[in-house]
Amino acid sequence: MTVGYGTPESIVIYGNANQPTRPTSAGTTTLFDSYAMFGPGQFRYMNATMLFVSFDVLDQDSGTNGFISYTPSSYSNGVPTYTSNTMRDDSGSATMPITVSSSDAPRTFRFQVAGFQDFKLVFTAGATPPSSTGWHLTVILQTGNLSVTV
């Protein structure tokens, strides 16, 4: 028997006028960090299921390590020590790190984050960074909608 609970909710992290810091040449910007955004130990209680990153506009390719995801390998006084992982983009077959092509826009990447105690996702620009008009994305965290088979 499958039991479902939790109404799906979407938390908009970035979108419209609220954009993450645009990376500089070969620079890195954080798109999502559960510890920094929600506090110590809160992510696991949110019933987070998916993280969506939609590039509406991207005028320059990312670096070779465009997307890198991190999960905690340990905690010290409640602060995570992050280690990169090799999770896969759920909307395609790419495995971290993922190179993001400017020709991908518009494109949505989906990452399954269910079960992670904390999660962090960063974006690294290529040698030529995105311009001020060529960097527009939406980051949404989906919570709820969990089902368990018993």
C-alpha positions, 0 to 999 in steps of 0.5 A: 500500500502506498501512503502519500502525505504533504501538499506540494509547495514551491519556495521561490529562492530566486526569480524575476528581479531577485537574482543570484550574484552574477559570476565573474570570469571563471567565478562561482556563485551559490544558487542554493545552500540549505544551511545558509538559507534555512539554518542548521538542521532545518532542511531535513524537516522541510520534506524537500523533494526537488530543486528546479533551476531554470535558465531563462537567459544565459548568454555565455557557456559555463565553465567545465564544472558549471554545476557542482552539487554538495552534500555534507560529509560531516558536521562540526558544531552544527555546521556542515562540511560539504563534499561534492557529489556526482548526482544526476540531473533528473531531467537529462542524463548529465552527471555532476559536474555539469557544463551548461551551454548558453544554447541550453537556455531556456532549460530547466534542470531538476535535482532530486534532493529528498533525503539529504540532510543539507544540500548546496548547488553552485554555478561556475562561469566560463572564461567570459562571464554572463552579461547583466542582460544574459543572466536570468534564472529561476530557482525553486525548491519543491517540498511536500508530496512524499509517498511511502510504500508500506 
